[in-house]
Every structure is written in C-alpha cells, then in structure tokens.
Amino acid sequence: MIVAHATPPAPIVWVQAGHEGPREPGYTAQTGAGDGPFGNEVGFTTRVAARLVTRLRAAGVDARRTPGRVAPFGSRGAVFISLHHDSDGGHAAIGHAITGAGENWYHGEGFGTASPVPYSDSAPHRAATEVSPAVERRSLDLAKRIGVTFGAIHTAANGARGAYTGVEPRNGNPRMMRYYGYYRTNAGARVLIECGAPGVDDAFLRKVDPIAAAVGRGITGYLRARGLLTQTSLSSAR
C-alpha cells in the first residue's frame, strides 16, 4: 500500500515597499525621502520589493506584495517585512515588532514627532492587530538573521559610506520599533529594514539585486530554521 504524503504549504511572506501608494490612513503624508539613487524612496523600495518577491518565490516561498496600506488587513503568514531607506544623514538598521508598545501617532496624517498616544489632531487609524511575546521573539530572531546577511554586503566595497548599526535595541528608534505595519498584519514575525541613507549611500542603494538577495537569504534562513521551508523547495533557487 502506498501512503501519500501531503506537501506542506509554502510559507507566506508579505513584502511591503515602504511608502508605496495607497498609503495607510493616519500616515498618508509620509511619502518617504524625496531623493536617493532613483529620485525618491518609493523608487528604491518598489524595485527591491519586486526583486525580493522573485527570489523568495524561486526558493519555494509564497511571497506576496503589499503597498503602504497593508492589504489584506490582518493578513496571516510567516513573515511581514517592510523595506525602506533612511532619511538623508541617517543610517542603515533593522527594527522589529515588540510587545506591550503600540503603534506611533502623529499630527494629522503623519507630521511631527512620533508619539505613543494620539495627538488632539491625529487622523483616525485603522484597528490594530496584536504583537504577542511570541511574535516579538520570532521577530527578533528574523531581524538578527537579516542583520547578518545584510551586514555582510553593507560595505565600502559595495558603495556604502554611511553607518550600519544592525538590529535596533528594544527601546530604539520608535519609527522602526513601533512601525504601524506591525499592527496591520498577523504574520508570525514582523520586521522593517532601513537599507541606507540617500546621498551618502546612493552607490550602495543602487545595488537593488544584491540587497534583495541578502534580505532574502536572511528570510529563507529563518524559515528553514523554523521548519517552514524544506530543503527540496530551496534546491530550485540554487
């Protein structure tokens, strides 16, 4: 008697091109940096997102795009990653979802300093999903793995002139650690990467294929370690 073994479903990874329209209610004024190697931040994030999705699919991952307004709301999957480059004069770094915090609030549709509570003139937000302690643990694990693979290419030889500070501390940059996208998905791990500062890092930021490859290696390494991605499915990407 032959016993058929069901093939496990491919892990779902949501890839967000930071600031791509349509943007999230309460944050629509945050259009991203207005410079960089492709003229603006969206020119960078959409390019990297497309290449990352292609690489992940070749590795057996069910990679799906989402714009600035996370869709579908409450999407489930293994990973949510938001791609960005930092503001002029900033640096490359990686943030991740933390429990017990909550998303940022701004004046109007995204102006001013991030606040853990609404301002009197804050625009309404959509409902928030939960970041549990388990989500934080998985998100930190994923952030560390991407931190290693991305850090290996963020070098002067590849055109990087700004700093790369790795994974943000838990009380680090609120724009990265309390990013709204973490609260619009139910993915098991949720991270954000700032790939570099426009201007100082333009030569590096032009290398969208190596950047997508490095981020993809971090994600597939995480999925493999959790038993969500089989060796068979990875063989097609080699």
N, C-alpha and C positions, 0 to 999 in steps of 0.2 A: 504493500500500500504506500502510495506516495503522498506525503503530507506537504501541502502548500504553505509556504511561509509568506505572510503579507509583508510587503515592502513598507517600512516606516515612512510616514510623510516627510517631505523635505521641510527643514526648519524655515520659518518665515522671518525675514529680516526687513524691517522698514527703514528706508533710506530717505532722509529729508534733506533737500537742498535748501540750506538756510536762506530765508528772506524771499524765496520764490513765491510769487502770487498764485492763487489768492492767499493773503496773509491772515494770521489769526486775529479774531476780534479782541480788542484791547491792546494789540501790538501792531496795528496796520501801519503806523508811522515809522516803524523800524524797518527801513528799506535796505539796511546794510551799508557798508562802506562804499563811497562813491568813487573809488579809484582802485588801483591794482592792475595786474597784467592784462585783464580782459575788460577794463573800463569801469567795472563795479564788482561788488561782492557776488551778486547773483550770477554774473558771467563766469565766475570761478566755481561756485557751488553747484550749479547745474551741470557743468562739464564733469566735475569729479563724481557727482551722483550717478550720472549716466554710465561712466566707466566702471564705477564700483558695482552697480547693479549687474552689468555684463559679466564682470569677473566672478561675482558671487553665484550667478546662475550657472556659469561654466563649472563651478565647484559643487553643484548639486543643491544649492540653496534656493529657496523660493523668495527671491529678493523683489521687493515692491517699492515703488516711489511714492512719496507723499510731498506735497508742497508745504508752504509755511503754515497754512491751516491744516492741521493734522487730519487726514481722512483715510479711512473712516474713523470717526470718533470711537475711542475705547478699543482700538484695534489690538488683537491678540497676536502673539508671536514670540520668538525667542529673543529678538533684539530690536531696539529702536536706536538709530544713530542720526544725529543732526550734524551737517557739515557746514563749516564757516571758515572765513579768515578774519583775523582780529583787526581792530581799528588801527589806523596809522600810529606808529610808535609803540604798538603793543607787542605781543609775543605769542608763540605757539604754545598750546597747553590742551589738556583734556579734562573735561568735567564729567560728573556722573550724578545720577539721582540719589538723594539722601532722604531718609525717612524723618518724619517729625518736623519738616520745614515748611513746605508750601511754595507756590509759585510767586514770582515777582509781580508787583503792581507799579504802574507809572502814571504820570499825569496824562489825561486824555487817552490817546491811542498809542502811547509808548514814549512819551517825552520825560526827560529828567532822570533823577536818581532812582534806582531800584529800591522798592520798599516791601517789607514782608506783609504789610497791611495796606488796604486801598487808601488812596488819597481821596479828598472830597470830590475831585473832578475826574477820578479814574473811570474810563469807559468800562462797561459791563464785560465780564469774561464768560466763556462757556464753562460748564460744570467741570470739576476736576476729578481725575481718577486718583487712585491711592498709590503711594510709594511705601511698600511694606519693608520691614527689616530684611526679608529675603531678597526683595528687589534691590535694595541697597547693596547687599553682599555680592549679588551677581553683577551688578553694575560696576562695582569697584574692581571685581575680577576682570571683567571685559576691558575697563579703562586701562588697567595695568598691562594687559596683553597688547592692546593697541599702542600703549605708551612705548613698549619695547620695539615693536615693528616700525612704528612711525619715527621714533627717535633715531633708529639706525639710518634713516635717509635724510633727516633734517640736519644736514651738514654743510659746511662751507664749500665742499667739493660739489655739492648739488645746488649751490647758489644761495643757501640760507645765510643771511647776515644778521638776523635778529636772534633773540634768545628762544630756547625751548625749555620749558620748566616742568614738563612731564605732567603727571596727574595732580590736579588741584587738591589741596588739603580740604578736609571736610568743611572747614569754615572759610574756604577760599572765595574766589570771585563769585558773587551771587548770580551774576548773569549766566554763569556756567553751571553752578551747583543748584540753582533753583529755576532752571530754564522751564518755560511753560510747557514745552513739548513733552516733558516727563509726565505731565499731568493731563495728557490727552490720549494716552495710549495705555494698554495693559500688557505691554511687552515685558518679558521676564527680566531683561537688562536694558538700561537706558543711559546713553552717553551722548556727549557733544564734543566735537573736536574743533579747535581753532588752529588752523594749519600754518598761520604765519601772518605777519603784518604787511599790508600793502605798502609799496615804496621800498622799504629796506629788504623785504623778502620776495620781491617781484620775480627775480630769476628762478627762485625755488618754486613759487606758486604756479609758474608756467608749466611745471612738470606734473601735469594732472595724471598721467598714466602711472608713474612711479608712486605718487601719493595714493591713488586708488588701490594700487597693488599692495602697498604697505598696510593700509587700513583693512583691506580685505584679508590679508594674512592674519592680522590680529583677531578679526571676527571669526574666521574659519578655525583658528586655533582654539578659541573659546568654545565654539560649537562642538569641536572634536573632543575637547576635554570633558564636556558635559554629556557626551554620548549622543549628541543630537545630529551629528554628521558622520556618516560611515566612510571608511577608507575607500570603498568601492565608488561612492559618488564623487570623492575627491580625485580619483585617478583620471577622470576626463579633463581636469583642468591643468594637468601637467604637460 
